[in-house]
Structures are given as structure tokens and as C-alpha cells.
Amino acid sequence: METTFNIEDHKDKFATPATFAQCEALGWKFGKQPNGKMNHTTASRVKACLLNEKSAGNLSFKQANDLFKKKSLPKKYVDSIAAYLEANS
């Protein structure tokens, strides 16, 4: 039984919007601190940002999958979160 996700088996989903599960998992990934503890505030902000991008049609299934390979959140998402916080503080 294979336990890893092979995106090549899901080429039909590449152009579809990212899933809620992908956005949530990416929030957890980028919300983890260097000491191994979870920063729930950061995780929640990342998830919300990605869900907003998904709703706007700017985050596809493939793009979300590619984010799992990155070590840090791309600048455009960091800037989006900062702009949101600035506008709503």
C-alpha cells in the first residue's frame, strides 16, 4: 500500500482550485517554528491567505502542491498577509 501522494496520478486536477485540505496543511507547514512548536496564529493567517487566493482563482491544485516543496512561504503571500494586517489593525 502506497502512503505518499503522487501528484502525477492526478493530472486531471492540476487546473482545478486548491483544496481546503491543501491550504490547511500548508498553514501547518509554514506555521511551524524552528523549535518544532506550532505557531497557531501564523498557521491560521497562512491558511486564510491561501483560501482567499483559492477563492479568487489565483491558487490552483498544482500551485498549492508545489508550495509543499518550498522551505518558506513565498513573498507574495507574506506581503498579502502583511497588507491584510495593516488594513485591519
Backbone torsions as a table, in degrees:
resi	resn	phi	psi	omega
1	MET	NA	126.3	-179.4
2	GLU	-84.3	131.0	-176.2
3	THR	-107.7	-4.0	179.3
4	THR	-102.3	153.7	-179.8
5	PHE	-86.4	123.3	177.7
6	ASN	-107.1	106.4	-175.7
7	ILE	-64.7	-24.8	-179.7
8	GLU	-63.6	-21.2	177.0
9	ASP	-79.8	-5.9	-174.7
10	HIS	-126.6	38.7	-178.2
11	LYS	-60.6	-24.3	179.3
12	ASP	-69.2	-16.7	-179.2
13	LYS	-96.3	-5.6	-174.1
14	PHE	-51.5	-43.2	-174.5
15	ALA	-88.0	-9.9	-179.5
16	THR	-74.9	160.2	178.6
17	PRO	-62.8	155.3	175.9
18	ALA	-59.7	155.1	179.9
19	THR	-91.1	161.2	176.3
20	PHE	-58.7	-42.0	-178.6
21	ALA	-61.6	-39.1	178.0
22	GLN	-63.6	-46.0	-179.2
23	CYS	-62.5	-41.3	179.7
24	GLU	-66.1	-44.6	179.9
25	ALA	-64.8	-37.0	177.1
26	LEU	-67.4	-36.1	174.7
27	GLY	-60.0	-44.6	177.8
28	TRP	-63.9	-42.1	-179.4
29	LYS	-60.3	-49.9	-176.0
30	PHE	-84.7	-7.9	177.2
31	GLY	-90.2	-6.3	-179.5
32	LYS	-77.7	132.4	179.9
33	GLN	-84.9	162.2	179.6
34	PRO	-58.4	-27.7	-179.8
35	ASN	-81.5	1.7	176.8
36	GLY	94.4	-10.5	179.1
37	LYS	-82.8	155.7	-178.5
38	MET	-91.4	131.4	171.4
39	ASN	-96.6	98.8	-173.7
40	HIS	-66.3	-30.0	178.5
41	THR	-65.7	-47.7	178.6
42	THR	-64.1	-42.9	179.9
43	ALA	-59.9	-42.6	179.8
44	SER	-65.8	-40.4	179.6
45	ARG	-66.2	-42.2	179.0
46	VAL	-63.8	-45.9	179.6
47	LYS	-59.9	-45.4	179.9
48	ALA	-63.1	-41.4	178.6
49	CYS	-62.3	-46.1	-178.7
50	LEU	-67.7	-37.4	176.7
51	LEU	-65.2	-36.5	176.5
52	ASN	-64.8	-43.3	177.5
53	GLU	-63.0	-39.9	178.5
54	LYS	-62.6	-45.6	-179.0
55	SER	-64.3	-32.3	179.0
56	ALA	-80.3	-5.9	179.6
57	GLY	83.8	17.0	-176.8
58	ASN	-102.1	2.8	-179.4
59	LEU	-134.3	109.2	-179.1
60	SER	-91.1	168.1	177.5
61	PHE	-55.5	-45.5	-179.1
62	LYS	-66.8	-43.3	179.3
63	GLN	-62.0	-41.9	178.4
64	ALA	-63.7	-41.6	178.8
65	ASN	-62.6	-39.2	179.5
66	ASP	-65.6	-27.5	178.8
67	LEU	-65.3	-25.3	178.9
68	PHE	-65.0	-22.1	-178.8
69	LYS	-84.9	-11.6	-177.9
70	LYS	-84.4	148.7	178.8
71	LYS	-83.5	-28.2	178.9
72	SER	-137.5	160.6	-179.0
73	LEU	-67.4	130.6	179.7
74	PRO	-57.5	149.7	-174.8
75	LYS	-55.6	-37.4	-177.3
76	LYS	-62.6	-33.1	178.1
77	TYR	-78.2	-38.0	176.6
78	VAL	-61.3	-44.5	178.9
79	ASP	-64.8	-37.5	178.6
80	SER	-64.0	-42.1	178.1
81	ILE	-65.5	-44.2	179.6
82	ALA	-62.5	-41.2	179.1
83	ALA	-64.3	-40.5	178.1
84	TYR	-62.6	-45.7	-179.7
85	LEU	-64.4	-38.7	178.0
86	GLU	-63.9	-42.8	-177.7
87	ALA	-71.7	-25.4	-174.8
88	ASN	-115.1	24.7	178.9
89	SER	-113.1	NA	NA
